[in-house]
Amino acid sequence: MPQPALLAHDLVRVLGARRVLDGVSLTASPGHRIGLIGENGAGKSTLLRLLAGTDEPDAGSVTRPPDLGFLQQETPYDARATIAGVLDDALREAREDLAQLDLLADRLAATPQDSPDHAGLLASYGTRLEQAQAREAWDADRRAALVLDGLGLGAFTHDRALGSLSGGQRSRLALAALLVRRPAALLLDEPTNHLDDDAASFVEEQVRGLPGVVVAASHDRAFLEAVCTDLVDLDPAVDGPVRHGGGYSSYLAGKRAERERWERRWAEEQQELAALRRSAEVVAHRVAPDRGPRDSEKMGYGHRAGRVQGQVSRRVRNAARRLAELERTRVAEPPRPLRFEGTALAAPAAAGGPLLSLHGVRVPGRLALDGLEIATADRLLVTGGNGAGKSTLLAVLAGRLAPGGEIRRRPGLTVGLLAQETVADQPDRTVRETYQLALGAERADAVPLGSLGLLQEADLGKRVGQLSVGQRRRLALALLVADPPQLLLLDEPTNHLSPALCDELEAALGTGPGAIVLASHDRWLRARWQGRELTLSPPETAGQRGATAARQGSEPI
């Protein structure tokens, strides 16, 4: 059975005073898995909602398959529902296909081939059979068990109420239900959130096996690389959103070339505009024959002056015409990309011995580490599963948690910590005020916030409480970069950042004389890490780990 396509034409969506989407079109054919990327606020989730029909565009149209599934970041389930109820709903269409096939088979067996009803019944049976095959209906129950196991939910009893699950577990159940159902069009908003490495790899394999349309918004560069056949970049571009063929690596190469073309075209137009303005405003005054005639040319002065004046007038008119046309159609200036400035990453520490050393460190139920030394220009990646103690170790290194064991710090050592979550300590202050008060006027003037490239100029006057999670995280990062410590601690630094900014951040981590300790679950970052690596294992007793880790994982700004 041919799978239907998903089509969007000239979508416009205005939220408040902001035009989030402006004339976006998309063709998603069966077999294509399209990734949506861009800065926070570029419109990825908005576009998914329009494609799914949960939100309506202000202009434009969407043609969608009737069999469509949508994974939102917020799960829609009632807390009183059970896992069994979610699975029954996911399996309903497959079971209905099988029941209808049995019914149609019985009716065909009872209908003679020369009956006028036989052809219609046979056609209906063929259509339903193709539909059941596309949904792999005969294998649906086994697939449901496989998917639950793959997403770490296999141990839960099916009568368990969803209200007793964590937010991450409910998100995984919603994803499992869609993978079991196998709709003709699947829309995914950050599908690898709350997944460990094994679960993320399992989801990638499942999504690659779907025969229909997939459109996914994701910050997970490893997912984009492994799954997508196309990427649509919603960040500003000279001709609007750009579609790149291939995965994330192909996108990076295309993005660099696209940016170079845009910058070159803009620079060439600026040069032409300047030249045309000179022609229109200056040339006539420089060349026009307004001087008096010399004695040797008095006889032909009038004729010659008229001819020159006509030539100048034509040149001025042509320049003015081209100037007006170019000013009307010229491309916008490429926006300054957000950048993490590696040259200001950290201040050098005095030579001699490690910056910090740990021996026999213990935090009951959360961390057990026999020894660790951090050198002056160290680059250390801390890995491990959930609950292994990554955030706890960073809190110990930062001096915010007193463990058992021995800790030695170099005298005068300055340490900065970017925690997993940032909260607005003074939400009514503007971004610019927060920056100036945190650093002091002299330092804030020496390193202007706008020069760091972590926040757009238009956001600097906003109140901190109005910022998105990603913007607050960038502000916290800016405070660390502007007054760099000798030891920089980064806890999941790529969370809530766009893929492009993550790439910039990773490039900056290799520069600067200071030491960096970084904890991350980011598969793309870990696969490309060039420094040392420390893998933590969960301590033997883990009773209080979840609650205490949650309390220490935020940072006020």
N, C-alpha and C positions, 0 to 999 in steps of 0.2 A: 504494500500500500504506500503510495507516494506521501511523504511527510510534508505538511504545509510549511510555508515560510512565514516569518514575522517581519512586517514592514512598517516603518515609521516615516512620515513625510512632513518636513518643515515644521517640526515641533517647537512651539514657543511656550515657555512657562515663566510667569512673573510672580515672585514671592515678595510681598511688600513693595518696596520701591526698586527692587533688584530684579533684573532680567537674568534668570539663572540659565535658561536655555533659549537660544535665539536661532530658530530655523534649522534645527538638527534633524537630519534624515539618516535612516539606517535600514539596510537590507540584510536580514539574517536568514540564510538559506539552510535547509537541513544538512547536517554534517559539519556545519561551521560552529565553532566555539569562540565567541567574541568576548574579549576582555575590555572592560571600561576602566581607564586610568585617568588620573589628573589630580590636581591639588584638592585638599579638602574644600568643599564649597563649589567645585567645578560643575556639579550637577549629576554625578553618577547615580546616586540613590534616587534623585528626582526623575531621571530618565527611566530607571527601572520601574518606578511606580507608574509612570505614564504608559510604558510598554505593557505592564500587568493590568492596567485598567483600574487600579486602586486610587488613582488621581487623574484628573482630566486636564488636558492642555488648554492654554488660552488661545492657541491657534494650532493648526496642523491636524493630522489624523494618524491613527494606528490601525493596522489590519493584523489581527492576531489569530493563531490557531485556537479552536475551542478548547483543546486539551492543553492547558497551560498551568505550570506550577511556579510559585514565587516564594523564595526564601528571603524573608525580611530579617533585619537585625533584631527586631523585637518580635518574639514568638507570639502568635495569636491565640494560644490555647488557654482554656479555662483551667484554673488550678485544681478543680474537682475532677477533671477528666483523668483517664488512666492511660498507661502505655498501650494496653490492649485496645482501647477505643481509637487511639491514634493509628495503630497498625491496621485495624479493621477498616478505617476510612481510606488508608493508603492502598489496601488490597481490594477495596470494593469494586473498582472498575475491572480488574483482572478476574475476580470471581464472577462478576456479571457477564463478562465475555464467555467464560467457560459454561455458565448456566445457559446462556442464550445459544451457544453452540450445541449443547445437548438437546435443547428444545427444538432448534431448527433441524437437527439430525433426525429426531423422532418424527417431525412433520414431513421431512423429505422421504423417510422410509414409508410413511403412510400415504404419500401422494404419488399416483402413477406418473410416469414420465411424459405421457401424452396429455396430462392435465394442464389447463391454462395457468394453474398456479405454480407448476413445477419450476419454470424458468425463474420466476421472481424469488421463490424460496432458495433456489440454488445460488442466485446472485447475492442474496442476503447472507447466506452461509459463507460464501467466498469473502465478502467484505468483513464479516465478523471474524473469520479465521485469520485474515491478514492483520486485523487489529490486535487479535490475541497474540499472534506471533511477534508483532512489534513490541508488545508489552511483556513478552515472555511470560504469559499468564500461567502456563503449566508449572513454571519454576518459581512462582511468586512467593510462596511460603518459605521455601528454602532460601531464596534470595533475602527475604526479610530477616531471617535469623543470621545470615552472613553479614548483612549490612549493620545490624545491631552490634554484632561482635566486632566488626571493623571499626566502629565508632566508639567502642568502649562501653557499650550499654547492654551487652549480652548477659551480664550477671543480674540485672534487675528483673524482679518478678513482674509479669505483665499486668497484675492488678494494682501496681503501685500508682498512687496519685501524683499528678504532675507538680502539684504544689510542694511536694516533698523533695523535688529535684532542684539542683542549683540552676542558676541562669545558663551556665555553659552546658549543662546536661540537657536542658530543655531545647537549647539551640541545636545540639547534636541530634536530638530526637526529631526535630522539625526537618533537618537535613536528611536524616535516615528515611523519613516518610516519603520524601520526594524521590530519593534514589530508588526506593522500593516501587513507587508508582510509575516511574519512567514516563513522564508526560512528553507530548510532542514538542513542547517548548518549555525550557527550564530557565528561570531567571534567578540569579544568586547574588545576594548582597553580602560581601565578605564571608564566603563560605568556610574559610579555614580558621576563622576566629574560634578560640576555645579548643583547637585540635593540637594534639602532640604530633611528633614526626610521623609515627606509624599511621595514625588516623588520617593525617593530611595526605600521605602517599596513597592510602586506600581510596580516599575521595577522588583524587586525581585519576586513578585507574577506573573508577566507576564512571566518572564524568566523560572520560575519553571513549567509553564504550556506548554512550547514548547515541541513537541514530538521528535524533531530531536536532532542534535549535538549542544552543546554550548561549546565554548572555550573562556575564559575571562581572560585577564590580569588585575589585580586590586591590589591596595594598601588598599582597603576598607575591613577591617577585618570583619565587620558586614555583608557585601555583601557575602564574601567568606563563612561565616558560614551559612547564610540563604539559599544560592543557590546551592553551589557546592556539587557534589557527589564524586569528586576526586580533589586532588590538586597536581600539579607538581611543585616541587621546583627546580629552575634552578641555585641556588647557588651551589658552589663547594661541592661535596660529594665524598666519597671514590670510589664509583662505578658509578659516573656520576649523572645526574638528577634523582631524586627519586619521585615516584608517591605514594601519600598517599590516602587511601580511607577515605571518610567522609569530613566534613567541617573543619573550621579553628581550632576548639578545638581539634579534632582528630589529625590534623596535628601537633599541638604543642606537644602533647604527643609523637607522632612518631618521631618528629624532635629531641626531647631531647634524646630518646632512640638511635636514629641513630648516634647522635653526640657522645654519650658515647661509642657506639661500635667502632666508628672510632678512638676515642682517645685511647681506650684500645688496639685496634689492632695495632695502630702505636707505642704505648709505648712498647708492647710486642715484636714487630719487632726490635725496637731500642735496647732493652735488648739482644735479640738474636744476632743482628749484633755485638754488643760490645763483647759478649762472643765468637763469631766465629772469630773475629779479634784477640782476645787474643789467641785463639787456634792456629790460623794460624801463628801468629807472635811471640808468646812467649813460648808456650808449648814445642815446639821442643828444644828450648835452655835450658829450665828448666829440661827436662826429658832425653834428649839424652845422651848416655853413652860416653861422651867425656873425662871423668876423667880417670885417670890411675887405674889399678886393684889393689885391696888390696891383701896382701899376702895370705889371706885365700881363695881367689877366683880365683887365677891365672890360675888354671887348666881349669876352665869353663868360663873364662872371654870372650873369643872370641865367643863361642856359645851363651852365654847369651847376650852379646852386640849386636850381629846380630839380635837376636829375639826382643829385646827391640827397636832397631833401626827400624825394620820392623813395629812394632806396632805404633811407633811414626809417621813414614812416612805415614801410612794409616790414622791415625787420622788427620794429617796435611792436607793430600790430601782431605779427606772427608770434613773437615772444610772449606778448600779453595773452594771446589766445591759448598757447601751449601751457602757460603758467596757470591760467584758470582751469584748464582741463586736468592738469596734474594735481592741483590742489584739491580738486573735487574727487579724484579717483586714487590718490596716493595711498599706499599701505600704511597701517599704523606702525608706530615705533615698537619693535619687539620689547615686551616687558622684561625688566631685569630679573633673571632667574634667581630664585632663593638659593643662597649659598651659605655654607658653614665655612667660615674663613679659617683654614688650617694654619696660616701663618701666626695667628693669635691664639693658638690652641692652649698653650701652657707656658708658664714662666720657668726658666731653668732653675734647678736647685743646686746648692753648693755640692761640690764633689765630696766623695768619701762615704763608702758603705751604702747599704740599702736605705731607701726612704722609710720602709716599714717592714717589720718581720713579725710573724705569728708562730707560736709553738704550743701545741696541745690545746688548741682553742675548742671550747665546748659551749654550746647553747642548748640546754636540754630540750629534746624533741625537735630541734630545728637545724642544728649544725654540729658536725664533728670534723675537725680538720687538724691533722697532726703537725703540719708546718707549711709556711708560705713566706717568701720574700719578694718584695716589690722593689726593683731597681730604679735608678734615676730616670731612664727613658724607656721603661718597660711598656710592653703592649700585651695585656693578658686578657684572654677571653674565658669567661666562666660559663660552663654549660652544665646541663643536668635536667632531669625531669621536674615536673611540678612537685614542690615540697622538698627538693633536694637541698635547699638552703642558699640559693643564689642571692636573693634579696637580703637575707640575714647576714651573709658574708660582707656585702657592700655596706650594710649598716654598721657592722663591726669595724671595717676599715675606716669608715667616716667618723668613728668615735661616738656614734649615736646609740650604741648598744654595748653594754659591758658584759663580756663573756667570762667564763672560766678559762684559765690558761694564761700564757704570757704574751704580751703585745709590746713591742718596742717601736717607737716613732722617732724619726730624726727631729731634733729640736727645731722649732719654728716651722715645721711642715704645714703647708696650707693644703686643704683638701676641699673639693667641691663634689657634691652628689646630685645627680639628676635621678630622682625617684621615679617609680613607674607611673604614678599619678600625681598631678599637680592640682592643688585646690586654691581658690582665690581667697587669700587672707584678708585683703581689702578690696572687695569686688566693685566698689563704687569709684575707685581711682581709675584714671585712664592708663593705658599701656605706657604712654610716655612718662606720666607722673610716677608710676611704679618703678620704671627703669631708673629715673633720676634719683628717687628717694633711696633705692636699694644700693646704688653705686656711689652716690654723692655727685654733686653738680660738676666738680672738676673732672672726674673720671667719665661721667656721662657725656660731657662735652668733648673729651679727648677721643672717645669711641662712640660716635652717634649710633643710636639703635638702628636707624635706617641703613647705615653702612654695612651692617652684618648680613643683611639680605634674608633674615629669617622671618620677617613679617613685612607685609606690604605697607606702603606709605599710608594708604587709606585706613589701615587698621590701628595706627598709632594713637589716634584720638578716641578710640572706643574704650568703654569701661571694661575692665578685666572680666567682670561677671558676664559680659556679653560675648566673650570669645568662645570659640569652639574648643573642644578638648585638645585638638591638634595645635591650635593657635596658642593656648595656654602652655602647652609643652614647649613650643618654640620660644616663648617668652622666657621660660625657665632656663632653656638652653642658652639664650642670648645673655642672661645675667652671668652665667658661668664663663662664657667665651669672652665677655667684655672685661672681666676681672679674673684672668685665668689662674687656677691653682696649680701647685706643683704636682698634685695627684688628682686626676679627674676620674670620678666613678660614674658610670652610666648604666642604669638599670633599664633594660629593654628600650634602648634609645630610638629604635625605629618604629615603636608603637605610635599610631596616630599620625605618622608622617607619610607624605606621598612617596611613591617609588623614586621620583626624580630627586627629592630632597634626601632620601635615604642613600642614594648613590653619591650625592655630594658629601654627606656626612661620612660615609665610609672612606672616601678619598682623603678627607681631612684627617682621619684617624692615624694615617701613616706619617703625618708631618708634625713638626714641633718637638721641642726638647723635653716636654713634660711626660709623666707616666700616666697611662690610661688602664683602668680595669673596667671591663665591659661584660655585663651579663645579658645574654640574648637567647631567644628561641628562634630567631630569624634564620631560616634555613639558607637563604641566599647569602646572607652575611657570613654565616658560619662556614659555608663551603669555600669562601674566598679569603678567609682569615689568614694573615701571614705571620702573626705573632705567636706567642706561647698560648697554650690552652690548658685549663684546669677543669676536669669533669667531676662534679660533686654527686654523691649518692645520698639518698635519704638516710638520716640517722635511724637507729634501731627503734627508738620510741618516738612516735609522731602524734601523741595525743592532742597537744594544744597548738600544733604547728599552724593549722589553717587560720584560726582566729587571731593569733599574735602576728602572723605575717601580714594579714589584712590591715592591722592597726598601724604597722610601721611602713607601709608601702606608698605613702603620699608625701608630697612636699608643698608647703605653702609658698605662694608668690605674692 
